[in-house]
Amino acid sequence: MTRVATSIVEPIPAIQLGSELAAAEVERHRVVSLFSGCGGMDLGFVGGFPFGGEFYRRLPFEIVWANDIDRLACDTYAANLGDDHLHRGSIVDVLDTLPAAADVVIGGFPCQDVSINGSRRLGQGERTILYEQMIEVVRRTNPKVFVAENVKGLLMSHGKPFFDQMLADFSLPGYTVSHKLYLAADYRVPQMRERIFIVGVRGDEPFAHPQAHDDRMTAQEALADLESADEDKSTSHIWSKARRSPEQGNRRLKADKPATTIRAEHHGNVQWHYKLERRISLREAARLQSFPDGFDFVCAMRATERQIGNAVPPVLAWHIANAVREHIEPERV
């Protein structure tokens, strides 16, 4: 596993999307990424990576500007997706570095104030109100499409009034806004992760959210080849040694089902392997989030746990990105 920036994805091939254009002539849609974390959603929009025996082809998107406040998450992002377009620090402090225009704006604004396992501070939470910064970026760059991701808690009784206000705020003049609750397992991500995606498109043509798949990848399908692998720090195949107890977490994966939600918590709540008497490794958690094995987490265990748990699964993001491509390029569908 190397740490060469951008090595995780392949270039757009000479013939793609039904077009006879050479790679250099394929139109790249400019993407601004907010609250980028370690780069899960960005990788999904770029495409060009393998996972679970499939190859998720390169999509015609280029991340031209990305931002996160977490220094260590930025280190992982830079190692895999490049550093030249990455702006480290508070979004408030780097807004003036935004490009004048973008085709797509994406972002999973922090969700700890909405999550069932979080503070439930909702509109008063300093993290969750960062969605207002995303709205400001949309105003400034006037994209064709914007995609915002957050937790299921927004649809529950404690979050619904705030969610309704959020939808109203996102419904900027000239945009048609819709939302959908996605179950990641329905898109070949081996995990029962539920997340809301809010999508705004310029104009009156509604966004066609991607359809769910019939087959689900199980935890054993995703992890079987690692059952006999020794710990290896170079590939992040290392695991917490926290003992099993009610206080430290006691959940065990089931071999014939997708995993339960990978959380951004410390080692005591990491799931136990479906077969082995140990907790799952960082690499196994990354696979359950649909990161390809070539994605290099360059930080220590606790930071990597948080990065993996906070990420948007790249494969789920790829399906949404492909639907965005179809919306922007209906002539190539």
N, C-alpha and C positions, 0 to 999 in steps of 0.2 A: 504494500500500500504506500503510495507516494503522497507528497504534499505539494504537488505542482498545481498551481491555480488553474482552473478551468479544465483540468484533465478528466473531470467526471463526466463531461458531456461530449458528444460527437458533433462535428460541424454539420450544417445543413447539406445534404447530398445534392448532386447535380440535378436530379429529377425528384421532385417532391410535391405532394399535394395535388397531383394530377397535372402539374405544370411542366413544360419543357424548358423552363428557364434554367440557366446555369446558376450555381450556388451564389455567385457574387451578385446575381441579378434578382434573387428572391427578396421581396420586400420584407424588411424587418420592422415589426411594430415596436415602438419605443415604450418600455414599461418603467414606471416609477414604483418602487417597492418601499413600503413603510412598515416599521416594526418587524424587520426582516428576520430577526433571530439568527439561527444558524443557516437558514436558507432553504427550508423545506418547500415553501410555496414558490420561491424563485426557481428552484430546480425543476419543479413541476411545469412551470410556464416555459422554461427553456427546453425541457425534454432532452432526448438523446442519451438515455441511460437504460440499463437493464435492471429488471427486478422480477423475481419469481418465475424465471424461465421465459419471460416475455421482454421485448424491447419496446420502450416507449419513445417513438421517433422524435427527432428534433422538430420543434415547432418554430414558426417564424417570428419569435419574440426575442427582443434584446433588452436586458435589464440595463438601463442607462443611468439609474440613480437608485441607491438603496441606503437605508438608514436603520440603525439600532443603537440604543443607549448602553446595552450590555457589552462591555469590552471583550469578554471571553467568547461570547456568541459571535461577535464580529471577527475574532481570530479564526474561528471555524469557518465562517462564511467566506472569508478572504482566501483560506487555504483551498476551498473547493470551487468557488464561483468568481474569484478575482477580487482585487482590492482597489482598482482604479476608479470604480464608480461608487464605492462604499464610503458613506459619510458617518463617522462615529460620533455619538453624543446625543443629547436631547433633541428631539424633533424641532422643538421651539428654537433652538440655537442654530439649526442648519437650514431652516426654511428658505433663506435667501440664496442658497446654493442650488435650488431646484431649477431644472430646465424650464424654459418659457412654455413649453407644450409637451404633452405626452399622449400616446394613443391609448394606454391602459394604466390605471392606478390600482395597485393591489396592496392588501395589508391585513394582518390579523392583530388588531389592537389588543393590548393586554386585557386579560379577562378575570384577574383574581378578585375583582370587586363584584363580579356577577356569579362566579362559580359556586356550586353547592358547597364545595370544600373550601371556599374562600370567605371573604369578609361580608359579602352581600351588601356592600355599601352603595352599589348601583350608581346613580347619578352624582352622588357625593364622593365617590371614590376617585382619587387623583389619577389612577391608572385608566379606568374605564372612560373617563371624559376625554381621553386622548382621541376618541373617535372624532371629536370636533376638529382636531388637527388634520385628520384625514379629509374631512369635508373641506377644510381650507385648501388643502392640496388639490382637490378636485376643482375647486373654484379657480385656482391659479393656473392649472395646466389644461383644463377643459378636455379631458380624455373622451374617447369614443365609448369606453367601458370602464367601470370601476368595480372591484370585487373586495368586499370586506368580510372577514371571518370572525366568528366568536362562538361562545359556548352555548349549549342547550338551555342553560339556566335563564337566558333571556326570555324564553317562551313559557317559563313556569310562573306561577301566580306571583311570586315575589319580584319577578323581573318584567312581567308583561307591560305594565304602564311605562316603564322606562324604555322598553323595546319599541312600543308604539311611538314614543317621542323621538326615538332614534330614527325610525323609518321616516317620520315626517321631516326630520332634519336632513336626511340623505336625499329626500325627494326634491332635488334642486331644479330650478326652471330648465326645461328642455330635456329632462331625463325621465325615463320610465324605470321604476324601481320594483324589483321583486325579491323574494327570499325563499329559501328552501332549507329544511333540516336534512342534512346528509348523514347517512350511516356509512362510514368508511368501508365496512366489510362488503357493502353492495358494489364496490368498485375495485375489487381484488386487492384490497388492503387487509391483511390478516388481523383485524382488530375491530372490536365493537365500539368504535369511537363515533360519537354524535356531535356534529358541529353545524351551526347556522352559517350560511353564506348569503350575504346581501349583495345583489348585483344591480347596478344601474347602467342603463344603456342610453346613449344620446338618441333622441327621436322617439317615435311612437311604436316601432316594431319591438315587441316584447322579447326578452331573452329566453332561449330554449335551454333550460337546465338539462344536463346530461341524464340519460336514463340509467337506472340501476341495472346491474348484471345479475344473471340467475345463479351463477356459481360463486361460492365463497372459498377463499383460501384459509385453511385451518392453521393453527399454531404449529402442528407437526409438519405440514407441508413446508412452512416457512423456515423451520429451524432444524429439521431432522439431521442434516449433514453436519451440524455443529455438536451433536450429542456426544461424540467421542473426541472432540477437539480439546486440547489442553488450553489453559489460559494463555493468552498472548496479548500483551499490552500494545504491541504494534498495530493490531487490528481491532483494538477496543473489546476483545473477547475476554473481559474480566468482569467479576461479579462481586456484589456485596456479600460479606460474611455475617451479616446481622442474623442473629438467631430467630427462630420462629417463636412468636408469642403474640397474644392479642395486641400488645403495645407496639410491636415491631412489624405487624402485618403478617397475615397468614393465608393469603389468597394463592391458590394454585391454578395454573392454566389447565385447560382441558385439551387433550391432543387432537380431538376430532372437531373442535370448534375454533373460531377466531379468538384471539386473546381479548381479555378485558382491557379497558382503556389504560394506556400507558400514561402515567401521571408525572408531573414535574416535581416530584417530592424527593426527599432524601432516601437513602438506601433502605431504611427500615420498612418502607411500604412497597418495595419492588416485588413483583409477583414471583412465586416459586415456579420452577420448571415443571412441565406436565409429567415428566418421567424421572428426572434426576433430583437428588436431594441437595439442591442448591437453588438460589435465586437466579433469574435469568441474567445473562451478561449484558453489558452495554451494547455489544454488537447485535445480540438477539433482540433487545428492545428496539434498536434502530431498524432491524428487519421487520419487526411487527409494525413499525411506523412506515414501512415501505421505502426506506433509504437503501440504495444500492451499496454493496460491500465496498465499493471504491470511494465512498464518501468518508472522508477522514475527520474524525473528531479529535482535535488537537489539544484538548484541555484535560484536566484531571477528572476523576470519576464524578464528583458531586456536580461540577459545572456541566459535564457531558450529560448526566441524568436530566438536569433541568433543560438543557438544549433539546434533547430528544423528546421529552415530555411536552414541551411547549410548542413543538413544531407542527406545521400543517403537513400531513402525509404527502410526500411528493407525487405518488401515483394518483391520489384523489385530486390534488391540484392539477395534475396533467389532464385529467378528464374535464375539469372545469375550464382549463386553458384551451383545450381543443374545441369546446363549445364556444368560447369567446372568439377563437379563430374563425369558426363557422359563421358567427354573427358578423364579424368584420369583413369576411371574405366569402359571402354567399355564392359568388360566381365560381368558387373552387370546390364547393361541397359536392 
